[in-house]
């Protein structure tokens, strides 16, 4: 929800909370999907001479 136009912090918080309650519940994460530190790490290319 876009609350950029709302200046008052309390008002913005109230709007966001009501929007969160109205929103459809998010689906559970699939069992095979890792999250955070359990994700596979990216193999970095060797340093030094450029490859591309």
N, C-alpha and C positions, 0 to 999 in steps of 0.2 A: 504494500500500500504506500502511496506517495503522500508524505506529510510535510513536504517542503514548505508549503504555504502557511503552515501553522506555526506561530511564533512561540506560544506558551508551552512550556515543557510538559506540564501536567495534562494539558488538553491533548497534546500529541500522544502522550503515553496512553491516555484513555481511548483515543481513536485506534491506536495500534492494537490494544488488547481486545477491543470489540471485533476488529477485523480478524484477529487470530482465532477468536472463538467461532466466527462465521465460516472460516476457511475449512475446506474438506480435509479430513485427517490424512497425513502423509503415509504412504505405503511403507511397510517394513523393508529394511535393506535385505537384498537377496543373500542367502547363506554363503555363496561363493565369493562375495565381494569383500575384500579387505578394506579396513579403514585406518587412516592415520599412519602410525609408525609401522603397521603390519603390511603396508603396501610394498610392492616390489620396487627396489631402488633403480634409478636410471644409471646405466653405465656411461660415464663421461668419456668423451673422446680424449685421446692422448694430447697432452700439452706440447707446445713447440711449434713445429711447422704446420701451417694451415692445411686442412684436408680438402677444403672446398674454396 
